[in-house]
Amino acid sequence: MTFELPDEAQALKESAAAFAAREIAPVVEEAERNEKFPRDLYSKAGQAGFIGMRYPDELGGQGAGITAEVLWRETCSYQCAGIASALSVPGNIGSYPIYEFGSAEQQQRYLPKVTAGEWMGAFALTEPEAGSDVKGIRSTAERKNGLWVLSGRKMFITCAPSADFFIFTCYTDRDLGYEGIANFILDRSLLPDDAITPLKTLGHRSSEVGEVAVDRIEVPDDALIGEPTGGFRRAARTLNGGRLVVAGGAIGTGQRAVDVSVAYAKERRAFDREIGGFQAVAFRLADIAAAIDSARVTVYWAASRWDAGSESPKDVAVAKLIASEAAVRAASEGLRTFGGYAYIGGEFPIERLFRDSRYYVIVEGTSDVQHLVLARQLGLKPQ
Ligand SMILES: Cc1cc2nc3c(=O)[nH]c(=O)nc-3n(C[C@H](O)[C@H](O)[C@H](O)COP(=O)(O)OP(=O)(O)OC[C@H]3O[C@@H](n4cnc5c(N)ncnc54)[C@H](O)[C@@H]3O)c2cc1C
């Protein structure tokens, strides 16, 4: 079962899947073991036109819709969720605020380098004390001698160790509440060498997640994206698109969990038959295959609505919730098929898929946060 993609999107999906099988699959094991993103993959993806596809031609993009980004993330995640994340974040949340809200100079300076696969951008919003509760961030930008002085600590930032610049979100005026938040472009070259600490993660190990310490770093006015206020709305809008793309990743990881589990069920024998010949095993696999198929339809539907001009947070929340929970279920139920081998690190990919799947129900709004969005749409006011 699938959603009928337009011809152009179907062609993109096929070429992205071919790229992923050719370039990503052979390096997954090493990248995951070393917890290191193979940077040359980023250049190759940029040269092949897969980075920042939503940006216009003149900035090196393809003027494509969000469906293209969803398909890219899905097909790369089928091979490796961590690498997919690092191949997707810089051309999406890691640079999107520059495209939609930045000046022509900022766009010209950063985006052609991103789309060419030269520069990686990272989205630095979360802090040690504030993730879901964005208003709780403590980072600040103070005006001094005609410059902005940025300070704060950012936590769990995808691609931080590799990033060439950060979209740094902070308060310019705390008294204004949400309204007093701004977004800056913070070049990595302005930070000292020890500003970035790589973090050990349960999954997505090759994506390189890090903590970023920003201690009184001066940036000029032209580092500010848009106005010194209204940055919460800009971040929220960026994350709305990001959530759909993450949902694409969840389908890729979930589908891989289904496929490796089905293959194992056809191979492994017990009591003189394939274990897939036991109804308990077969039905469990049928169930997760159905969950991923229906999640795919939901995500493609939400992406197609977005591309048709309806960028509804409700559709996005539905897609993110359904797809990320389906990925967790597929990996978790798939894992049962492997019996004891599921528990042996590195032996079968299901162990990595199980760890990777948990990411989707956390990032860019946990499942609880998606429930919150949807409950509010129903006119409820959950606390
Ligand atoms: C691998 C990885 C990569 C990431 N990459 C990035 C990145 O590139 N950039 C970035 O800025 N951030 C990034 N994050 C951060 C991620 O977006 C946050 O972890 C996420 O938003 C949750 O925030 P938190 O961890 O502070 O959890 P908390 O907000 O402390 O939540 C803890 C628990 O409380 C629940 N909860 C909180 N508030 C509510 C509520 N109102 N109602 C119901 N339940 C609630 C949550 O659902 C969760 O179960 C990344 C995280 C990980 C793990």
The ligand as a Gaussian input file, in Angstrom:
#p B3LYP/6-31G(d) Opt

LIG

0 1
 C       19.468000      13.023000      19.510000
 C       18.847000      14.355000      19.747000
 C       19.028000      15.368000      18.829000
 C       18.499000      16.654000      19.056000
 N       18.757000      17.667000      18.174000
 C       18.371000      18.943000      18.490000
 C       18.754000      20.047000      17.660000
 O       19.403000      19.890000      16.614000
 N       18.409000      21.310000      18.051000
 C       17.699000      21.550000      19.202000
 O       17.443000      22.707000      19.514000
 N       17.294000      20.507000      19.997000
 C       17.627000      19.222000      19.666000
 N       17.254000      18.162000      20.475000
 C       16.463000      18.442000      21.665000
 C       15.040000      17.924000      21.592000
 O       14.277000      18.690000      20.699000
 C       14.504000      17.953000      23.033000
 O       15.175000      16.920000      23.726000
 C       13.007000      17.796000      23.105000
 O       12.374000      18.937000      22.617000
 C       12.532000      17.528000      24.550000
 O       13.068000      18.490000      25.417000
 P       13.794000      18.007000      26.781000
 O       14.786000      16.977000      26.400000
 O       14.271000      19.212000      27.480000
 O       12.688000      17.295000      27.602000
 P       11.621000      18.015000      28.581000
 O       11.007000      19.154000      27.884000
 O       12.260000      18.223000      29.889000
 O       10.543000      16.849000      28.708000
 C       10.714000      15.731000      29.579000
 C        9.439000      14.904000      29.558000
 O        8.345000      15.725000      30.014000
 C        7.317000      15.766000      29.033000
 N        6.719000      17.108000      28.976000
 C        7.338000      18.314000      28.989000
 N        6.448000      19.311000      28.895000
 C        5.226000      18.729000      28.820000
 C        3.889000      19.216000      28.691000
 N        3.611000      20.522000      28.624000
 N        2.868000      18.321000      28.645000
 C        3.136000      16.986000      28.711000
 N        4.358000      16.468000      28.821000
 C        5.399000      17.319000      28.871000
 C        8.027000      15.462000      27.710000
 O        7.140000      14.949000      26.736000
 C        9.055000      14.439000      28.162000
 O        8.481000      13.174000      28.246000
 C       17.752000      16.889000      20.242000
 C       17.534000      15.835000      21.151000
 C       18.081000      14.603000      20.928000
 C       17.852000      13.508000      21.937000

